Amino acid sequence: MSEQQNETQRDTVYRVVLNDEEQYSIWWADRDLPAGWHAEGTEGTREECLSKITELWTDLRPASLRRRMSAGSAA
């Protein structure tokens, strides 16, 4: 990656977003969110946002699968 690309990436503000399946991602803070995604509340550098996702997203299974598995083990 060129120095100019690195500089641009450091200057870009991102936000942490998640969907209805509680899957996380990052998105540019100055752009509209894609359909089905909403802001989690964290904004910052790419590294800060990815660190927050690592902290929050401890179970990578989609929410619907977790619910299904939980219901199956309760039966």
N, C-alpha and C positions, 0 to 999 in steps of 0.2 A: 504494500500500500504506500502511496506517495506521501510525502510530508504534508502536502496541501490537503489530501484526503483525510489524514489524521487530524489536522487542525480543524477541518470542517466538522468531523465527527465529534471532536471535543466541544465544539461550540453548539452543537445541536442539542436541544432539550427534548427529552422523551417523556412519555408517561407510561405507567403500568396499567394494562387493561386486562379485563377478563370477560369470558363469555358465560352463557347460561350453564355450561357444563363445568364451570369453575376451572377453565384452562387459561393460563396466563400468557401474556405476550407483552412486547413493548410497541409503542406507536409514537410517531412524531407528535409533539405537543401542539404544534401549530396547524395540524390537519384535523378535519372532521373524522370521527371514528367510523369504521366500517359497520355496516348493519350487524347486529347481534353482539356487539362488544360495548362495554361501558368502562369508564375510568375507575380504577381502584382508589386513586387519591394521591399516589406518589408521582412526582415529577423530578427529573434531574438528568444527569448524564446517563449514557448507555450503561456504563458500569454500575452506577448507583441503582438504576432500575432493575438490571439483571440480578444484582445482589438482593434486592427486595423480593424479587420473584423466588429466588433460592430459599429465602427465609419463609415465605408464605406457602409455596407450592410443594408440600412435602409428600403428597400422595398424587402421583401423576395419572391415576385412573380418572376417567370422566365421572362427574357427579352421578349421572344416571347409572353407571356400572357400580359405583360404591353403594348406592341405595338398593339396587337389585341384589347385590351380594349380601348386604346387611339384612334385607328382608328374608333371603334364603336361609341364612344362618339362624334367624330368629324362629323359623317355622319348625 
